Amino acid sequence: MKGYMALLLFLFGCTSVGPQYGDNPSAGGYVSTRGIRFYYESYGQGDPLVMLHINGGSINVFTKQIPYFAEFYHVIALDTRAHGKSTDPSDSLTFEQMADDVNAVLDSLHLDSCYVLGWSDGGITGLLLALRHPSKVRKLAVSGPNLWPDTTGLQPFIWHWLEGVADSMHRLPQTPKVKNDLKIVELDLHEPHMTLEELHAIRCPTLVIGGDHDAIPPYHLWQIATNIPSSYLWIVPHSSHFVATDHSEAFNTVVHDFFEQPYERIEGMGMLK
């Protein structure tokens, strides 16, 4: 199977059991804001929990999370712009746009002070949401985000693979679908552009997650966690960028515990207890 989008279709296209998450009319709806018609699905009751998906994916990537967390929260899973059913005809795509989109969608749904779970690009968007719209984020869990686009923010193999995918797509007939897919791939080649110092402004408790063989170097994830004032770091052994699916039971339990338990800093002599 060739190509970036085909790979994601293979990974996520056959994972659903029960409701077809990402294509469930009984749970789905649209919000029109910022020139985009955003598709979202809503499950469960309780405090709001926003789920933000991986690059090239859609709501469907959270098939193993939505039914678990809907037992405890009001889950709002969103197709971000240019993904899934949230079509975007424009030529540009930035993570700042996407963070502001989430803020606008939450305003439209009259939701504030949400738990936020972001995976990969969704994690980047979550970090920027916490920076740009801090009142929207009560607690933030991010799996496999990066701060900058190079071979220190992504593993060199992954970086060069994305370069190759983009080069191949440039040679294809530039249909609307190819243009949209290329825009999504090049997002990760050209963005984000955050600094470690900027993370100091994040005030919500944050859980940074990654695999020990993640597409994002574990050292980079450590840098992110250590520069957010109230943070935890969880590196999962024998795991890739897909902790949420490959280790879903542990992932769900750890994230749920993080959301429910008060943040506790361990320092001083507490480090020896």
ZAZA-442920 format. One record per residue: x, y, z of N, C-alpha, C, O, CB in turn; residue in three letters. Coordinates in steps of 0.02 Angstrom, whole numbers, padded with zeros to 5 digits, always signed. Atoms other than C-alpha are relative to their C-alpha. Glycine has a CB too. Layout:
N
XYZXYZXYZXYZXYZALA;...
end
This chain:
273
+00043-00059+00000+00000+00000+00000+00044+00062+00000+00087+00069+00044-00048+00000+00061MET;-00045-00057+00008+00079+00163-00057-00034+00063+00023-00095+00070+00020+00022+00006-00073LYS;+00025-00067-00016+00062+00340+00006-00021+00008+00072-00042-00038+00106-00057+00015-00044GLY;+00013-00019-00069+00034+00429+00168-00074-00009+00018-00090-00039+00069+00020+00073+00012TYR;+00071+00005-00016-00155+00441+00160-00025-00072-00004-00069-00092+00034-00041+00045-00046MET;+00019+00070+00004-00172+00261+00105+00022-00038+00062-00014-00082+00085+00030-00032-00062ALA;-00023+00032-00061-00068+00207+00254-00047+00014+00058-00064-00031+00096+00071+00024+00018LEU;+00046-00017-00054-00182+00301+00373-00068-00034-00009-00099-00055+00040-00009+00076+00004LEU;+00062+00036+00012-00335+00225+00290+00007-00073+00022-00040-00100+00051-00019+00003-00074LEU;-00012+00069-00021-00259+00053+00319+00000-00006+00076-00029-00052+00104+00066-00026-00028PHE;-00006+00003-00072-00221+00092+00501-00067+00011+00035-00081-00020+00086+00051+00052+00024LEU;+00060-00021-00036-00388+00169+00545-00065-00022-00032-00118-00019+00000+00000+00073+00007PHE;+00062+00011+00036-00514+00116+00415-00039-00061+00024-00099-00064+00012+00014-00007-00071GLY;+00034+00062-00018-00555-00055+00489+00002-00012+00075-00001-00070+00097+00031-00059-00036CYS;-00009+00010-00071-00540-00024+00675-00066+00002+00040-00067-00017+00098+00046+00052+00027THR;+00060-00013-00039-00720+00014+00723-00039-00064+00016-00045-00109-00026-00045+00048-00037SER;+00047+00052-00020-00832-00104+00819-00060+00037+00030-00051+00082+00071+00032-00051+00051VAL;+00058-00036-00024-01011-00050+00853-00010+00063-00040-00007+00061-00102+00007+00016+00074GLY;+00010-00062+00037-01042+00134+00808+00060+00015-00045+00117+00003-00026-00012+00058+00048PRO;-00054-00019+00045-00943+00194+00658+00022+00071+00019-00004+00120-00008-00023-00004-00076GLN;-00022-00066-00024-00853+00335+00747+00030+00039-00059+00070+00014-00098+00052-00008+00057TYR;-00019-00042+00056-00826+00479+00628-00052-00001-00056-00049+00040-00102+00066-00022-00028GLY;+00054+00004+00049-00980+00428+00527-00062-00028+00033-00092-00077+00010+00021-00043-00062ASP;+00056+00023-00041-01117+00409+00656-00054+00054+00002-00050+00100+00044+00024-00018+00073ASN;+00050-00053+00003-01271+00513+00611-00036+00013+00065-00057+00070+00079-00051-00016-00053PRO;+00036-00010-00063-01351+00485+00781+00039+00042+00050+00010+00070+00096-00017-00067+00031SER;-00042-00038-00047-01204+00570+00868+00031+00062-00033+00061+00103+00002+00054-00044+00028ALA;-00036-00052+00036-01142+00689+00733-00038+00064-00008-00099+00067-00002+00018-00026-00067GLY;+00028-00066+00014-01170+00872+00698+00052+00045-00030+00111+00026-00035-00028+00031+00065GLY;-00045-00048+00031-01094+01024+00615-00005+00067+00036-00058+00087+00060-00016+00009-00075TYR;-00002-00069-00023-01040+01195+00677+00034+00040-00055+00089+00024-00077+00039+00006+00069VAL;-00029-00044+00050-01009+01333+00551+00031+00060+00034-00003+00100+00066-00053+00023-00052SER;-00036-00056-00031-00876+01455+00609+00066+00009-00036+00095-00039-00062+00011-00011+00076THR;-00065-00016+00030-00720+01541+00541+00005-00024-00073+00059-00042-00096+00056-00032+00041ARG;+00001+00017+00070-00773+01501+00363+00002-00075-00015+00007-00094-00073+00055+00032-00034GLY;-00003+00073+00008-00772+01311+00392-00062-00031+00032-00088-00006+00082+00066-00029+00031ILE;+00055+00039-00030-00912+01187+00425+00032-00060+00034+00051-00109+00002-00053-00022-00054ARG;-00036+00051-00039-00839+01080+00565-00047-00056+00020-00102-00044+00046+00033+00032+00062PHE;+00039+00058-00021-00901+00905+00595+00026-00024+00068+00086-00026+00080+00006-00057-00053TYR;-00018+00027-00066-00904+00836+00772-00050-00054+00019-00105-00057-00009+00002+00056+00053TYR;+00045+00050-00030-00979+00691+00867+00002+00007+00075+00054+00022+00104+00018-00072-00022GLU;+00008-00011-00071-01043+00697+01044-00026-00064+00033-00074-00095+00009-00049+00059+00013SER;+00018+00062-00034-01054+00552+01166+00003+00012+00076+00046+00049+00100+00047-00058-00021TYR;-00004+00001-00073-01091+00531+01352-00023+00065+00032-00046+00112-00001+00070-00014+00021GLY;+00021-00057-00040-01129+00654+01490+00054+00015+00052+00096-00028+00067-00068-00012+00034GLN;-00048-00020-00052-01029+00749+01620+00041+00059-00023+00020+00097-00066+00045-00058+00017GLY;-00045-00055+00019-00885+00871+01608+00025-00011-00071+00035-00069-00092+00060+00005+00049ASP;-00019+00009+00070-00832+00905+01428+00072-00022-00008+00118+00001+00026-00010+00065-00037PRO;-00066+00025+00019-00684+00811+01354+00005+00004-00076-00032-00029-00112+00011-00074+00025LEU;-00010-00010+00072-00622+00866+01183+00055-00047-00024+00108-00051+00007+00018+00074-00016VAL;-00050+00045+00030-00529+00739+01074+00022+00028-00068-00019+00043-00111-00029-00072-00008MET;-00030-00028+00061-00411+00802+00937+00047-00051-00031+00093-00074+00001+00038+00066+00016LEU;-00030+00058+00032-00347+00676+00812+00068+00014-00032+00093+00070-00034-00047-00027-00051HIS;-00065+00002+00032-00185+00634+00723-00002+00031-00071-00056+00035-00101+00026-00072-00003ILE;-00006-00026+00068-00124+00712+00558-00025-00052-00050-00005-00110-00048+00073+00020-00015ASN;+00025+00045+00051-00217+00637+00411-00056-00045+00023-00083-00083-00017+00054-00041-00025GLY;+00051+00043-00027-00343+00552+00524-00067+00036+00008-00079+00087-00025+00021-00029+00067GLY;+00066-00029-00014-00517+00592+00589-00023-00025+00068+00016-00056+00105-00052-00018-00057SER;+00029+00023-00063-00630+00558+00736+00010-00075+00009+00018-00099+00065-00075+00016+00002ILE;-00003+00073-00002-00616+00374+00692+00062-00027+00036+00061-00084+00059-00001-00027-00070ASN;-00061+00026-00032-00439+00360+00764-00011-00011+00075+00027-00048+00106+00058+00049-00010VAL;+00014+00008-00072-00516+00371+00939-00052-00054+00013-00086-00052+00064-00024+00066+00029PHE;+00048+00055-00009-00621+00213+00916+00009-00036+00066-00039-00058+00096+00007-00049-00058THR;-00013+00036-00062-00536+00136+01068-00004+00046+00062-00001+00023+00118+00068-00032-00002LYS;+00006-00046-00055-00554+00293+01173-00072+00024+00012-00093+00030+00070+00044+00060-00012GLN;+00066-00031-00008-00728+00362+01140-00047-00041+00045-00075-00012+00092-00033+00009-00068ILE;+00047+00036-00044-00831+00220+01218+00022-00003+00072-00020-00004+00117-00010-00071-00026PRO;-00025+00001-00069-00718+00214+01371-00014+00067+00034-00044+00068+00088+00076-00016+00001TYR;+00006-00065-00033-00718+00400+01408-00071+00026+00002-00088+00067+00044+00044+00051-00035PHE;+00070-00021-00001-00902+00423+01365-00037-00026+00061-00092-00003+00077-00035-00024-00063ALA;+00030+00024-00063-00939+00325+01525+00008+00051+00056-00027+00048+00106+00032-00067+00021GLU;-00016-00046-00054-00868+00470+01625-00009+00074-00019-00019+00116+00025+00072-00010+00023PHE;-00001-00069+00022-00872+00629+01519-00048+00010-00058-00073-00037-00088+00072+00020-00021TYR;+00032-00020+00062-00964+00722+01384+00055+00007-00053+00089+00058-00055-00042+00067+00008HIS;-00054+00002+00050-00847+00677+01240-00021+00039-00062-00075+00027-00090+00018-00073-00019VAL;+00009-00036+00063-00835+00798+01094+00060-00015-00043+00115+00011-00032-00009+00079+00011ILE;-00053+00018+00046-00731+00722+00955-00008+00040-00064-00063+00042-00093+00000-00077-00015ALA;+00004-00050+00053-00690+00845+00816+00043-00021-00060+00101-00040-00051+00021+00069+00026LEU;-00040+00001+00061-00635+00828+00635+00030+00069-00009-00007+00117-00022-00042-00022-00063ASP;-00031-00065+00008-00508+00969+00623-00002+00021-00073-00015-00019-00118+00073+00000+00027THR;+00008-00026+00069-00504+01080+00469+00044-00039-00049+00101-00056-00035+00018+00074-00002ARG;-00032+00038+00054-00457+00991+00307+00004-00074+00013+00036-00111-00024+00070+00027-00013ALA;+00000+00071-00019-00485+00822+00392-00071-00026+00005-00117+00010+00024+00038-00011+00066HIS;+00065+00032-00009-00629+00700+00389-00054+00038-00038-00048+00050-00098-00018-00005+00073GLY;+00057-00035+00030-00793+00790+00357+00004+00076+00007-00042+00111-00013-00064-00025+00030LYS;-00009-00073-00006-00725+00964+00400+00041+00025-00059+00101+00036-00053+00035+00018+00068SER;-00035-00018+00061-00682+01015+00223+00025+00072+00004-00006+00115+00037-00045-00009-00061THR;-00033-00066-00003-00569+01166+00195+00028+00015-00070+00078-00015-00090+00056+00001+00054ASP;-00022-00014+00068-00550+01241+00020+00062+00044-00005+00090+00053-00059-00055+00032-00038PRO;-00056-00047+00003-00409+01361+00068+00066-00036-00012+00071-00097-00005+00003+00040+00065SER;-00066+00028+00015-00227+01336+00022+00045-00005+00061+00094-00043+00062+00034+00041-00053ASP;-00043-00003-00059-00155+01371+00194-00026-00042+00057-00087-00054+00062+00009+00073+00023SER;+00019+00039-00059-00155+01268+00352+00054+00010+00053+00113-00004+00040-00009-00077-00017LEU;-00048-00009-00055-00073+01310+00518-00030-00027+00064-00091-00035+00071+00018+00075+00008THR;+00024+00024-00064-00083+01244+00694-00033+00055+00040-00078+00042+00080+00058-00030+00041PHE;+00034-00055-00034-00129+01417+00757-00072+00005-00024-00118+00015+00016+00037+00066-00014GLU;+00068+00002+00026-00280+01411+00641-00041-00054+00035-00098-00044+00056+00000-00012-00076GLN;+00037+00058-00027-00327+01241+00709-00016+00010+00073-00070-00009+00095+00041-00063-00009MET;+00015-00014-00070-00312+01295+00891-00056+00051+00006-00101+00044+00048+00063+00026+00036ALA;+00053-00050-00002-00419+01448+00857-00066-00030-00024-00120-00010+00000+00018+00060-00044ASP;+00061+00035+00020-00543+01335+00766-00033-00036+00059-00093-00030+00069+00017-00051-00056ASP;+00027+00038-00057-00562+01225+00920-00033+00049+00049-00087+00035+00074+00056-00040+00035VAL;+00028-00051-00044-00590+01380+01026-00068+00024-00025-00116+00030+00013+00048+00059+00008ASN;+00062-00026+00029-00724+01443+00906-00055-00053+00002-00113-00037+00016+00011+00023-00072ALA;+00050+00053-00003-00812+01274+00898-00026-00007+00071-00086-00014+00082+00030-00068-00024VAL;+00022+00005-00070-00815+01264+01088-00044+00059+00020-00092+00050+00057+00061-00004+00047LEU;+00043-00058-00013-00886+01441+01096-00070-00012-00030-00120+00002+00002+00030+00064-00030ASP;+00064+00013+00033-01022+01389+00972-00041-00051+00039-00103-00048+00039+00012-00023-00071SER;+00035+00051-00039-01064+01239+01081-00010+00020+00073-00036-00018+00113+00039-00066-00003LEU;+00007-00028-00068-01060+01348+01238+00036-00044+00051+00010-00059+00105-00075+00006+00019HIS;-00041+00042-00043-00922+01242+01315+00062+00038+00021+00093+00073-00019+00018-00066-00035LEU;-00060-00032-00026-00782+01305+01425+00032-00047+00051+00000-00094+00075-00017+00069+00033ASP;-00037+00038-00050-00651+01233+01542-00006-00075-00012-00033-00112+00029-00026+00017+00070SER;+00005+00070+00021-00636+01066+01452+00063-00039+00017+00117-00010+00020-00015-00004-00074CYS;-00056+00045+00005-00524+00918+01473+00016-00008-00074-00029-00009-00116-00015-00070+00033TYR;-00020+00005+00070-00424+00900+01312+00048-00058-00008+00098-00063+00029+00031+00066-00025VAL;-00043+00055+00018-00347+00743+01238+00020+00008-00073-00023+00006-00117-00034-00069+00012LEU;-00024-00010+00068-00238+00770+01085+00054-00050-00017+00099-00064+00023+00025+00070-00010GLY;-00049+00051+00022-00140+00642+00986+00038+00028-00060+00007+00048-00110-00035-00067-00018TRP;-00043-00022+00055+00007+00693+00875-00016+00072-00019-00007+00117+00023-00009-00046-00061SER;+00019-00068+00017-00052+00847+00777-00053+00026+00047-00055+00086+00062-00024+00003-00072ASP;+00049-00021-00050-00199+00850+00897+00032+00022+00064+00006+00066+00098-00048-00056+00013GLY;-00037-00022-00059-00074+00863+01038+00032+00068-00009+00032+00109+00037+00054-00050+00017GLY;-00027-00066+00016+00011+01010+00953-00055+00052+00006-00046+00105+00036+00033+00002-00071ILE;+00057-00045-00004-00159+01092+00933-00021+00012+00072-00039+00067+00091-00058-00027-00041THR;+00018-00007-00071-00195+01057+01116+00048+00046+00037+00026+00087+00078+00000-00067+00032GLY;-00049-00044-00031-00034+01141+01171-00014+00073-00018-00012+00117+00025+00071-00019-00020LEU;+00013-00069+00022-00075+01295+01067-00067+00025+00027-00074+00085+00041+00000+00004-00076LEU;+00063-00020-00030-00254+01296+01131+00011+00023+00072-00017+00073+00093-00051-00058-00002LEU;-00015-00018-00069-00186+01300+01309+00038+00066+00004+00031+00103+00053+00041-00055+00034ALA;-00037-00063+00001-00071+01444+01261-00043+00059-00022-00040+00113+00007+00061-00006-00046LEU;+00037-00055+00031-00191+01547+01156-00069+00011+00032-00095+00067+00031-00008-00013-00074ARG;+00067-00004-00030-00355+01509+01246+00000-00038+00066-00036-00089+00072-00055-00028-00049HIS;-00010+00040-00061-00307+01453+01421-00063-00016+00038-00066-00068+00072+00047+00035+00046PRO;+00062+00014-00038-00483+01465+01492-00036-00062-00025-00079-00090+00009-00047+00060-00002SER;+00035+00057+00029-00538+01325+01377+00027-00067+00025-00006-00119+00017+00005+00003-00075LYS;-00033+00064-00015-00418+01194+01447+00007-00008+00076+00045+00028+00108+00069-00003-00033VAL;-00004+00016-00071-00443+01122+01621+00060-00044+00014+00101-00029+00058-00065-00035+00023ARG;-00059+00043-00001-00317+00981+01598+00013-00023-00071-00033-00029-00112-00011-00061+00048LYS;-00020+00016+00068-00221+00929+01444+00042-00063-00001+00092-00068+00034+00039+00059-00031LEU;-00040+00060+00012-00159+00757+01391+00019-00001-00074-00024+00002-00118-00039-00065+00020ALA;-00025-00002+00069-00050+00753+01234+00045-00060-00012+00091-00073+00027+00038+00067-00014VAL;-00040+00059+00018+00021+00598+01150+00038+00014-00064+00008+00024-00116-00044-00063-00007SER;-00042-00007+00059+00167+00621+01031-00003+00067-00035-00005+00068-00097-00016-00051-00047GLY;-00005-00064+00034+00168+00809+00998+00073+00019-00012+00118-00011+00018-00035+00056+00042PRO;-00066-00029+00007+00319+00905+00936-00006+00076-00004-00060+00102-00018+00037-00028-00063ASN;+00000-00073-00003+00369+01087+00946+00027+00033-00062+00011+00091-00077+00039+00023+00059LEU;-00030-00029+00060+00468+01114+00787+00010-00054-00054+00013-00113-00038+00068+00035+00017TRP;+00000+00048+00056+00483+01034+00614+00070-00014-00028+00091+00016-00077-00044+00024-00055PRO;-00065+00021+00027+00654+00954+00591+00017-00068+00028-00026-00100+00060+00056+00052+00017ASP;-00018+00068-00021+00750+00795+00630+00017-00005+00074+00039-00057+00097+00059-00024-00040THR;-00003+00006-00073+00759+00838+00815-00070-00001+00029-00080-00027+00084+00040+00058+00030THR;+00070+00002-00022+00570+00864+00830-00036-00063-00024-00086-00083+00005-00036+00061-00025GLY;+00025+00064+00025+00534+00707+00727+00061-00045-00010+00116-00021-00023-00041+00008-00066LEU;-00054+00046+00014+00638+00551+00708+00024+00011-00073-00018+00020-00117-00022-00074+00011GLN;-00024-00013+00068+00752+00574+00554-00033-00042-00054-00049-00017-00107+00074-00011-00002PRO;+00032+00042+00051+00675+00425+00463-00069+00027-00017-00087+00031-00076-00006-00073+00025PHE;+00067-00025+00012+00500+00496+00485+00002+00066-00038-00038+00078-00084-00038+00009+00067ILE;-00007-00065+00034+00555+00670+00432+00014-00010-00074-00019+00021-00116+00056+00042+00032TRP;-00019+00010+00070+00636+00608+00272-00055-00037-00038-00063-00027-00098+00066-00038-00005HIS;+00057+00033+00031+00488+00493+00238-00053+00050-00020-00080+00046-00076-00029-00053+00047TRP;+00049-00052+00017+00370+00642+00245+00024+00042-00059-00016+00060-00102-00013+00044+00061LEU;-00028-00037+00058+00486+00736+00126-00014-00038-00065-00034-00009-00115+00075+00012+00009GLU;+00010+00041+00059+00474+00591+00004-00073-00003-00021-00090+00000-00080+00026-00070+00012GLY;+00071+00001+00015+00285+00581+00018-00022+00065-00033-00058+00065-00082-00041-00012+00064VAL;+00018-00065+00028+00268+00768-00015+00028+00007-00071-00008+00031-00115+00027+00057+00044ALA;-00029-00004+00068+00387+00758-00166-00042-00041-00049-00055-00019-00104+00072-00025+00001ASP;+00040+00043+00044+00284+00614-00239-00068+00033-00014-00092+00029-00071-00010-00069+00031SER;+00066-00030+00010+00121+00708-00213+00003+00061-00044-00045+00076-00080-00030+00019+00067MET;-00008-00057+00044+00188+00862-00300+00000-00020-00074-00017+00020-00117+00065+00037+00016HIS;-00003+00023+00070+00209+00756-00457-00066-00028-00024-00073-00045-00083+00054-00053-00006ARG;+00066+00025+00020+00028+00697-00457-00042+00056-00031-00028+00115-00019-00036-00030+00062LEU;+00048-00051+00023-00112+00786-00550-00031+00034+00061-00053+00001+00108-00056-00031-00045PRO;+00020-00038-00059-00164+00924-00430-00076+00007+00004-00103+00062-00004+00033+00069+00001GLN;+00072+00000-00012-00344+00875-00401-00014+00031+00068+00033+00038+00108-00029-00073-00003THR;+00015-00027-00067-00435+00952-00252+00020-00046+00057+00045-00023+00109-00074+00015+00005PRO;-00018+00046-00054-00407+00794-00150+00076-00003+00009+00099-00003+00066-00027-00070-00016LYS;-00073+00002-00006-00221+00786-00190+00026+00064+00033+00070+00062+00076+00033-00009-00069VAL;-00021-00064-00030-00202+00971-00146-00014+00000+00075+00028+00023+00114-00037+00059-00034LYS;+00017+00001-00071-00291+00944+00020+00047-00048+00037+00072-00031+00091-00073-00021+00010ASN;-00044+00048-00033-00188+00789+00062+00072+00027+00005+00105+00018+00056+00000-00066-00037ASP;-00067-00029+00000-00026+00879+00015+00004+00055+00053+00055+00060+00088+00017+00028-00069LEU;+00002-00052-00051-00076+01026+00125+00008-00030+00070+00042-00001+00113-00066+00040-00005LYS;-00004+00033-00065-00096+00906+00271+00070-00027+00013+00097-00019+00067-00051-00056+00004ILE;-00068+00027-00008+00072+00819+00241+00050+00057+00012+00093+00051+00056+00020-00040-00063VAL;-00048-00055-00007+00165+00984+00221-00008+00038+00065+00038+00073+00086-00006+00047-00059GLU;+00008-00031-00066+00091+01047+00383+00053-00025+00048+00083+00014+00085-00071-00015+00029LEU;-00050+00029-00046+00206+00927+00476+00071+00011-00024+00118+00002+00015-00013-00074+00008ASP;-00067-00016+00024+00354+00973+00365+00020+00072+00016+00079+00087+00023+00005-00012-00075LEU;-00015-00071-00009+00339+01160+00396-00019+00028+00068-00001+00084+00086-00036+00040-00053HIS;+00024-00023-00065+00259+01173+00568+00004-00058+00050+00014-00115+00031-00073+00028-00005GLU;+00013-00065-00032+00241+01196+00715+00064+00038+00013+00119+00016-00004-00038-00011+00067PRO;-00058-00041-00019+00355+01334+00778-00012+00027+00070-00026+00086+00079+00011+00058-00051HIS;+00004-00019-00070+00346+01337+00968+00069-00004+00031+00111-00042+00008-00051-00043+00038MET;-00062+00004-00037+00488+01367+01088-00013-00031+00068-00069-00032+00093+00032+00070+00008THR;+00006+00027-00067+00523+01284+01253-00022+00054+00049-00060+00041+00096+00066-00031+00023LEU;+00017-00055-00045+00508+01454+01337-00075+00016-00003-00105+00033+00048+00041+00062-00018GLU;+00071-00013+00005+00332+01477+01270-00041-00047+00043-00094-00028+00069-00023-00005-00072GLU;+00037+00049-00039+00278+01319+01360-00006+00020+00074-00051-00004+00109+00033-00068-00005LEU;+00002-00022-00070+00314+01404+01527-00066+00035+00016-00086+00039+00074+00058+00047+00015HIS;+00063-00037-00011+00150+01500+01502-00060-00047+00006-00115-00024+00022-00012+00048-00057ALA;+00056+00047-00007+00043+01342+01504-00012-00012+00074+00032-00035+00110+00015-00068-00037ILE;+00015+00003-00071-00044+01342+01672-00041-00062+00019-00044-00079+00078-00038+00062+00021ARG;+00041+00059-00018-00156+01189+01661+00045-00061+00011+00097-00066-00021-00053-00015-00055CYS;-00037+00063-00006-00092+01020+01723+00000-00037-00067-00050-00041-00102-00031-00045+00055PRO;-00009+00030+00066-00024+00927+01573+00035-00068+00006+00084-00075+00043+00041+00047-00047THR;-00031+00066+00005+00016+00744+01539+00028-00009-00070-00009-00007-00119-00051-00057+00018LEU;-00033+00011+00064+00143+00714+01400+00014-00075-00006+00044-00105+00038+00067+00042-00005VAL;-00003+00072+00011+00137+00538+01327+00040-00015-00063+00038+00023-00111-00071-00030-00005ILE;-00034+00023+00061+00247+00445+01204+00023-00071+00007+00027-00098+00062+00058+00045-00016GLY;-00031+00066-00001+00316+00278+01155+00075+00005+00002+00104+00055-00019-00022-00040-00060GLY;-00073-00002-00001+00497+00233+01184+00029-00007-00071+00088+00005-00081+00027-00055+00045ASP;-00019+00001+00070+00503+00204+00994-00048+00044-00040-00070+00026-00094+00001-00072-00028HIS;+00047-00046+00030+00391+00352+00952+00031+00033-00062+00092+00038-00070-00022+00053+00050ASP;-00023-00042+00056+00400+00451+00790+00028+00066+00024+00066+00099-00011-00057+00013-00049ALA;-00029-00059-00032+00437+00596+00907+00053-00024+00049+00037-00066+00092-00056+00043+00037ILE;-00052+00025-00044+00604+00571+00996-00020+00008+00074-00044+00061+00094+00065+00037-00013PRO;+00017-00006-00072+00576+00533+01182+00034+00059+00034+00006+00088+00080+00018-00064+00036PRO;-00033-00058-00030+00704+00667+01225-00039+00064-00014-00043+00107+00029+00072+00007-00028TYR;+00041-00059+00017+00595+00795+01135-00062+00003+00044-00082+00056+00067-00019-00001-00074HIS;+00058+00002-00044+00444+00737+01235+00019+00019+00071-00019+00053+00106-00032-00070-00001LEU;-00025-00020-00066+00548+00754+01394+00009+00076+00003-00008+00107+00053+00067-00035+00016TRP;-00008-00073+00001+00592+00932+01342-00067+00035+00008-00073+00084+00044+00034+00022-00066GLN;+00066-00031-00005+00408+00973+01320-00026-00004+00072-00048+00046+00100-00050-00035-00048ILE;+00027+00009-00068+00359+00901+01489+00037+00042+00051+00006+00072+00095+00004-00074+00020ALA;-00038-00036-00051+00500+00982+01586-00007+00075-00005+00013+00112+00040+00073-00019-00004THR;+00009-00072+00008+00456+01154+01518-00071+00023+00011-00086+00082+00005+00022+00021-00069ASN;+00068-00018-00020+00272+01149+01566-00002-00004+00077+00014-00056+00105-00054-00048-00033ILE;-00007-00003-00073+00259+01202+01749-00033-00058+00038-00003-00085+00084-00028+00064+00025PRO;+00035+00054-00035+00130+01071+01804-00010-00058-00048-00062-00063-00081-00069+00025+00029SER;+00002+00053+00051+00168+00917+01701+00022-00067+00028+00059-00071+00077+00043+00020-00060SER;-00025+00068-00009+00192+00730+01704+00024-00024-00068+00003+00000-00120-00056-00047+00029TYR;-00024+00032+00061+00286+00625+01576-00009-00075+00007+00011-00105+00057+00075+00018-00013LEU;+00009+00072+00001+00237+00448+01530+00026-00028-00066-00004-00019-00118-00075-00018+00009TRP;-00029+00033+00059+00349+00354+01409-00015-00075+00006+00003-00107+00055+00078+00013-00004ILE;+00025+00068-00002+00276+00184+01367+00050-00047-00034+00068-00036-00091-00070-00005-00035VAL;-00048+00046+00030+00396+00038+01338-00030-00039-00058-00090-00053-00060+00026-00048+00052PRO;+00019+00041+00057+00390-00060+01176-00061+00029-00035-00110-00006-00049-00015-00072+00023HIS;+00056-00034+00031+00277+00068+01095+00024+00051-00050+00079+00079-00044-00044+00034+00052SER;-00014-00048+00053+00274+00178+00941-00040+00064+00011-00056+00081+00067-00016-00031-00070SER;+00041-00060-00001+00178+00336+00899-00073-00016+00015-00114+00029+00025+00005+00038-00067HIS;+00069+00022-00005+00019+00233+00922-00015-00030+00068-00046-00083+00073-00015-00051-00055PHE;+00015+00023-00068+00011+00214+01111-00075-00007+00010-00098-00054+00042+00030+00049+00051VAL;+00072-00001-00012-00175+00255+01105-00035-00061-00027-00087-00081-00001-00030+00062-00030ALA;+00032+00059+00029-00214+00104+00997+00036-00064+00021+00003-00114+00036-00002+00005-00075THR;-00038+00061-00016-00074-00020+01035-00002-00018+00073+00004-00076+00092+00071+00007-00022ASP;+00003+00011-00073-00089+00002+01224-00062+00036+00027-00058+00073+00076+00066+00026+00035HIS;+00059-00041-00014-00267+00068+01232-00025-00007+00071-00047+00043+00101-00054-00018-00048SER;+00026+00009-00069-00315-00007+01400+00040+00040+00049+00012+00076+00091+00000-00075+00019GLU;-00043-00039-00045-00166+00066+01491-00006+00075-00015-00009+00116+00031+00074-00022-00007ALA;+00006-00070+00020-00180+00228+01392-00062+00031+00031-00059+00084+00062-00001+00007-00077PHE;+00063-00027-00025-00362+00253+01439+00002+00007+00076-00022+00058+00103-00058-00044-00021ASN;-00001-00002-00073-00332+00212+01622+00045+00056+00026+00025+00092+00072+00024-00067+00028THR;-00047-00052-00023-00181+00326+01642-00028+00070-00013-00025+00113+00030+00068-00009-00035VAL;+00027-00066+00016-00264+00473+01553-00060+00016+00045-00067+00072+00070-00022+00004-00074VAL;+00058-00011-00044-00425+00450+01653+00023+00017+00071-00003+00064+00102-00046-00062+00001HIS;-00026-00015-00067-00328+00445+01817+00029+00070+00003+00019+00106+00052+00053-00052+00021ASP;-00028-00068+00002-00235+00602+01766-00054+00053+00003-00048+00102+00039+00043+00009-00063PHE;+00055-00049+00000-00397+00694+01731-00034+00004+00069-00055+00057+00090-00051-00018-00053PHE;+00040+00002-00062-00475+00639+01896+00040+00019+00062+00011+00044+00110-00028-00068+00008GLU;-00040-00011-00061-00330+00657+02019+00031+00070+00000+00051+00094-00053+00055-00053+00005GLN;-00034-00065-00003-00261+00825+02080+00073-00007-00021+00106-00057-00006-00006+00030+00071PRO;-00071+00001+00018-00093+00869+02007+00043+00006+00063+00028+00046+00107+00017+00058-00049TYR;-00045-00001-00058+00047+00836+02132+00072+00002-00024+00095-00042-00059-00012-00063+00045GLU;-00071-00006+00017+00224+00896+02111+00041-00038+00051+00031-00031+00112+00021+00075-00003ARG;-00045+00036-00044+00356+00781+02183+00068+00034-00003+00100+00037-00055+00006-00076-00021ILE;-00063-00036-00001+00509+00877+02237+00032-00005+00069+00002-00033+00115-00011+00074-00020GLU;-00035+00002-00064+00635+00897+02376+00011-00072+00023+00026-00116-00018-00039+00038+00053GLY;-00009+00067-00027+00647+00746+02491-00054-00049-00024-00047-00109-00018+00000+00002+00075MET;+00051+00043+00027+00488+00682+02412+00025-00042-00057-00004-00094-00072-00058+00041-00023GLY;-00030+00039+00055+00596+00622+02267+00032-00064+00024+00046-00109-00016+00051+00042-00037MET;-00030+00060-00028+00669+00492+02385-00051-00045+00034-00033-00097+00062+00055+00018+00049LEU;+00052+00040-00034+00504+00426+02452-00035-00047-00049-00079-00084-00028-00051+00046+00033LYS;
end
